[in-house]
């Protein structure tokens, strides 16, 4: 039985299995040669440790971690918090994470109150279609009703973000989960998806060259209820910096959202722009059922919302009157977030968003949103050409 | 470059990405900052450089969104990345040193002024010896020194766990003899009496 230096080294480091440790120990007890060997191995190890210990920085060299963290946070490129990645994160937060681990059981309270509460409470603000642009994908999961999309131009994304962050903090309380998110169910074909989802799903008849379906899945949305009282909402608005609006009179209000099944199709696309990874994700869901408390004027609440995301009072008042808040997904969009254009897609008006600077890392990422026959569609693509996007959207059947 | 989208087929990794909230990132940063910085400093011996390398390492952590099932390996991941980055930097320095050697025609390389300011001779010498070792040996020693387990080392170096002991023992020996050679066989003074 051999005890090579590697075994001896592992023995010294306690890295052998227990029986092997014992075997080597027993062998060393009766073998002088191996004892000398293990002493030499140990000495070399000690010398290494002693030499490497000389390489430590002095106390004055060691930066303060908290300062460094603040510095890193300040330097994180905008792309890190980019529109699309936030959409994706939110989507997955809701579908995957919460669905998988259970909204109550495995999810930290802040996240619970955040992911669901934020959106539901936004609904309380009178918005059936409460929609910061970066939340649009989450909306597809059915937390509101969309019959059309409208972009409102604002000066900066900062206010949208801070408003959203505030809501994410769970300030508005804990929603009651009447039905949790379902697990994502991978299905073989569209017929199976429809059998689960209970509505007609559409998939593209044609795909761009090199594209193939990677996954087709169905996820049931949650049914949640959130009760808030007026002082709480007022406090949230105060924190958002909106102090000069008067909330409608109510004591407590319950918003209930029953979200539908979401059908999601993922596609891989081979090399359309050379070596870059490319792909698409098509998400569709019918409008959810939403019960709002009676007696609240949606336009008033819409105006408050526009104020909260940073729109000046006069503009908010004027624009709020022009929007049908009961059916419109309002997407506050600032020039620093990227660009959007109105397009005709699938025979209806749609919106195409492209993030500024999105070509830097993952390549060119865009999102196309539209609504047809009561179903909301979102097509997220990365490194896919215009014609490829339109081909998919226009050949849905 | 890790592509967030390409991971989508793996539902677990995606949901893990969602789990990795900014708070969680901050916690990881605070928990591991010191050990990552120390590792960068061990290689470069230059505090501002080590600081930059550490920031770069955490920037990458922020980007990758590790799989949640492997959260316990964040530390190993960070140490591996920072050691790699530091060695990339050192390789560049070595090339510069060699060019300078050629230019100054065999004159001994002038030590980095920053080195002089912050390091004593022994530290500089140990670092030089370490840099002359085969890179795999040096990284193995540094990562082990930073506390990686045999299994973690095996996965970093892409070797069987069973061979880590042998590689380590050889690297110790190589390091010891390179140091003795550099210091004329006496300065080490670690020739233990038995």
HADDOCK unambig.tbl for C-alpha pairs under 7 A between the chains (distance, minus, plus):
assign (segid A and resid 5 and name CA) (segid B and resid 166 and name CA) 6.10 0.50 0.50
assign (segid A and resid 5 and name CA) (segid B and resid 169 and name CA) 6.43 0.50 0.50
assign (segid A and resid 6 and name CA) (segid B and resid 163 and name CA) 6.96 0.50 0.50
assign (segid A and resid 6 and name CA) (segid B and resid 165 and name CA) 4.15 0.50 0.50
assign (segid A and resid 6 and name CA) (segid B and resid 166 and name CA) 3.38 0.50 0.50
assign (segid A and resid 6 and name CA) (segid B and resid 169 and name CA) 6.05 0.50 0.50
assign (segid A and resid 7 and name CA) (segid B and resid 165 and name CA) 6.09 0.50 0.50
assign (segid A and resid 7 and name CA) (segid B and resid 166 and name CA) 6.93 0.50 0.50
assign (segid A and resid 9 and name CA) (segid B and resid 165 and name CA) 5.19 0.50 0.50
assign (segid A and resid 9 and name CA) (segid B and resid 166 and name CA) 7.00 0.50 0.50
assign (segid A and resid 9 and name CA) (segid B and resid 169 and name CA) 5.96 0.50 0.50
assign (segid A and resid 10 and name CA) (segid B and resid 165 and name CA) 4.86 0.50 0.50
assign (segid A and resid 15 and name CA) (segid B and resid 150 and name CA) 6.77 0.50 0.50
assign (segid A and resid 41 and name CA) (segid B and resid 169 and name CA) 6.49 0.50 0.50
assign (segid A and resid 44 and name CA) (segid B and resid 172 and name CA) 5.41 0.50 0.50
assign (segid A and resid 44 and name CA) (segid B and resid 173 and name CA) 5.76 0.50 0.50
assign (segid A and resid 44 and name CA) (segid B and resid 176 and name CA) 6.43 0.50 0.50
assign (segid A and resid 45 and name CA) (segid B and resid 172 and name CA) 5.65 0.50 0.50
assign (segid A and resid 47 and name CA) (segid B and resid 176 and name CA) 6.77 0.50 0.50
assign (segid A and resid 47 and name CA) (segid B and resid 190 and name CA) 6.34 0.50 0.50
assign (segid A and resid 48 and name CA) (segid B and resid 172 and name CA) 5.96 0.50 0.50
assign (segid A and resid 48 and name CA) (segid B and resid 175 and name CA) 6.91 0.50 0.50
assign (segid A and resid 48 and name CA) (segid B and resid 176 and name CA) 6.75 0.50 0.50
assign (segid A and resid 51 and name CA) (segid B and resid 126 and name CA) 6.44 0.50 0.50
assign (segid A and resid 54 and name CA) (segid B and resid 123 and name CA) 5.64 0.50 0.50
assign (segid A and resid 55 and name CA) (segid B and resid 42 and name CA) 4.95 0.50 0.50
assign (segid A and resid 55 and name CA) (segid B and resid 123 and name CA) 5.67 0.50 0.50
assign (segid A and resid 56 and name CA) (segid B and resid 38 and name CA) 6.48 0.50 0.50
assign (segid A and resid 56 and name CA) (segid B and resid 42 and name CA) 6.02 0.50 0.50
assign (segid A and resid 57 and name CA) (segid B and resid 38 and name CA) 6.60 0.50 0.50
assign (segid A and resid 57 and name CA) (segid B and resid 41 and name CA) 6.40 0.50 0.50
assign (segid A and resid 61 and name CA) (segid B and resid 47 and name CA) 5.82 0.50 0.50
assign (segid A and resid 65 and name CA) (segid B and resid 30 and name CA) 5.99 0.50 0.50
assign (segid A and resid 65 and name CA) (segid B and resid 33 and name CA) 5.94 0.50 0.50
assign (segid A and resid 66 and name CA) (segid B and resid 30 and name CA) 6.85 0.50 0.50
assign (segid A and resid 69 and name CA) (segid B and resid 29 and name CA) 6.97 0.50 0.50
assign (segid A and resid 72 and name CA) (segid B and resid 55 and name CA) 6.62 0.50 0.50
assign (segid A and resid 89 and name CA) (segid B and resid 18 and name CA) 5.48 0.50 0.50
assign (segid A and resid 92 and name CA) (segid B and resid 14 and name CA) 6.62 0.50 0.50
assign (segid A and resid 92 and name CA) (segid B and resid 15 and name CA) 5.88 0.50 0.50
assign (segid A and resid 92 and name CA) (segid B and resid 18 and name CA) 6.15 0.50 0.50
assign (segid A and resid 93 and name CA) (segid B and resid 15 and name CA) 6.41 0.50 0.50
assign (segid A and resid 93 and name CA) (segid B and resid 18 and name CA) 5.03 0.50 0.50
assign (segid A and resid 96 and name CA) (segid B and resid 11 and name CA) 6.72 0.50 0.50
assign (segid A and resid 96 and name CA) (segid B and resid 15 and name CA) 5.08 0.50 0.50
assign (segid A and resid 97 and name CA) (segid B and resid 15 and name CA) 4.55 0.50 0.50
assign (segid A and resid 97 and name CA) (segid B and resid 18 and name CA) 6.65 0.50 0.50
assign (segid A and resid 362 and name CA) (segid B and resid 3 and name CA) 6.36 0.50 0.50
